[in-house]
Amino acid sequence: MSAAPSDHADTHADHRHGSVQGHGTRAGYLTGFLLSVVLTVIPFWLVMTHAIANLGAVAVIIFALAAIQIVVHVRYFLHLDSKAEGGWTLMSFAFTVLIVGIVIGGSVWVMFHLNINMMPTMPADMTQAP
C-alpha cells in the first residue's frame, strides 16, 4: 500500500508542464517572439528608409526573411520538429508545403503562359465598325 503514493508521485512528476512534449517554455516563446519582431522590423525598415536602392535585392531579402519567419513560427509556436509524434506532424507539414507550392507554382506558370500565348490585339484601324 505504501508503494502506490510514491508511484503516483513519480508519474505525476514526469508529466509536469515543462516536460510534456509539445508544450513550450517561457524562454522558447520569448525567443520566438523576439525573432518574429526582428524579422518583421527589418523588412519595414528596408522599405521605409529605402536603405537599398535595388528593388530586386530588397524583394529577395524580404522573401528570405519571410521564409525564415515561417520557420521561426513553426519551430517556436507550433512546436513542429522531428520529435513531435514520432516525426509525423513534421512530415504532414512538409507534405502540405509541397502541395501548396505545387498549386501556387502551377497557377503562376499557367497564368504566365496564358498571358504570353494570348491572341495579339487587333490593329487600331479594324476596331471601328464599317
N, C-alpha and C positions, 0 to 999 in steps of 0.2 A: 504494500500500500504506500510506503514512503517513497518508492521509486517513481510513482506516477506524477507527483507535482514537479519533480526536477526534470522529468522528461518533457512535461508540458512547458516548463520554463525554457528549456533548451530549444524546443521547436519554435516557441514564440520569439526567442532571441534571434533565430535565423531569419525571421520574416519582418524585421524592422523596416521602417520606411526607406531608409537609405540603402539597404542591402537587396531589396526586391528589384529584380531586373525589369527595366522599362521605366523606372522612376528616375528622375533626375535629381541632382543635388543642387543646393542653392548656388554653389560656386559654378556648376555647369550652366545653370540658367543665366547667371550673371555674365559669364564668359560669352555665351551665345548672344545675349542682349547687347553687350558692348561691341562684339564683332559685327552684329547686324547694324548697329548705329554707325559705326565707322564705314562699313561697306555701303551705307546709304548716303552718308555725308559726302564722301569722295566724289561720286558722280554729280551730285548737286553742285559741289564746289567747282568741278571741271566745267560744267555748263554755264554757271552763273558768272564766273570770273573770266571765261574764255582763256584759261591758262594754256591751252594747247590750241594753236591756230588750225591745225589739220583736223577737219571734222571726221574724216575716216578713222583717224587714230583715236579720237575721243569716243566714237561709236564702238570701236573694238574694245577699248578699256572699259566702257560701261557694260558691254555684254559679258566681258570676262569677270567683272566684279559681280554682276548679276548671277552668273553661274557659281561663283564662289559663295555668294549669299544663299543660294539654294542648298548647297552642301552644308553650310552652317545651320540652316533651319532643319534640314533632315537629320543632322547629327545631334544637335543640342536640344531641339524642341520635339521632334518626332521620335527621337531615340532609335533610329533605324541603323543598325550595324550588323555585322556578320554573326553576332552572338544572340540577338533577339530572335526567339522562337526557332532556334536552330538555323538561322540564316534565311528562312522562308520569307520573312517580311521584306528583307532587302532584295531578295530575288524577285518578288512580286512587284516591288517598286521599280526595279531595273527594267522589268518587262513592260510596265506601264510607261516608263520614259521612252523605251524603244518604240512602242506602238504610237504614242503621241508624236514622237519625232518623225515616224514614217508618215503619219497623217498630215502633219504640218508641212513637211518637206515635199510630199507628193502634191499637196494642194498648191503650194507655191510653184512647183515645177509645172503643173498643169496650167495655172494662170499665166505664167511666163510664156509658155509655148502657145497658148491661145492668143495672147497679145501679139506675138510675133507673126503668127500664121493667119491673122485676120485679113479679110479682103482689104485691098487698098481703098482709100476713099475715092469717091467719084470726082472727076475733074470739075472745076467750077462752072464750065460752060454747059455741062449736062444736068446741072441741078435745077435749072428753070424749065418749067413745062412749056411745050410749043404752043 
